[in-house]
Amino acid sequence: MLVALAVAACATAADAVDRETAPFVIAYHCDRDGAIAVAYPAYRDAAHEPIRVSFEGRRYVMYSARSGSGARYVTRNNRLEWWTKGDGGFLAVPGYQPPVLDNCRPI
């Protein structure tokens, strides 16, 4: 058991180092069997590089935007947004409810 915990800790530390210097993709499962994949830039580049969202066979480039809490990304035309806070997120059309995808969690 102790060995398994040590291996898990090393894998987590390695993931953190890789994400600092290399882009990465997170697949999410959402309510109502929704799914989304988000390609994030390396953490060190996150302030000036966009994310790429894949949803229902389409790809969207989104840029960091002001948020009160968590991280928010919007398309250039501001027609779609991806919000994350902690491990969760949601995809929405700004100003409309309910979100397109809600309660998204990493797979």
C-alpha positions, 0 to 999 in steps of 0.5 A, spaced: 500 500 500 505 504 501 508 503 495 502 504 491 501 511 494 508 513 493 507 511 485 501 515 485 505 521 488 510 521 483 505 520 478 501 527 480 508 530 481 510 528 474 503 531 471 504 537 475 511 538 472 509 537 465 503 541 465 508 547 467 512 546 461 507 543 456 500 543 453 495 538 455 488 536 454 483 534 459 476 530 457 470 532 461 464 528 462 458 533 463 450 532 466 446 529 461 451 525 458 455 531 455 462 531 453 467 536 452 475 536 451 479 542 452 486 543 450 490 547 455 497 551 454 502 550 459 501 553 465 507 558 464 504 560 457 496 560 460 496 568 460 497 569 453 495 563 449 488 560 448 485 554 449 482 549 444 475 546 446 472 540 442 464 539 443 460 535 438 465 535 432 466 542 432 473 546 435 473 553 438 478 557 440 477 561 446 481 566 450 482 568 457 477 573 460 475 576 466 471 572 471 469 573 478 471 566 481 475 561 477 477 561 470 473 564 464 475 563 457 470 566 451 470 565 443 473 572 440 465 573 438 463 572 445 458 567 443 461 561 447 464 561 454 468 555 458 468 556 465 472 552 470 473 552 478 477 547 481 476 541 477 469 542 474 467 547 469 461 548 464 460 551 457 455 556 456 452 561 451 453 568 455 447 571 458 443 565 457 440 559 461 441 553 462 448 552 460 450 548 454 454 543 458 453 543 466 457 540 472 463 537 467 468 533 471 475 530 468 474 523 466 
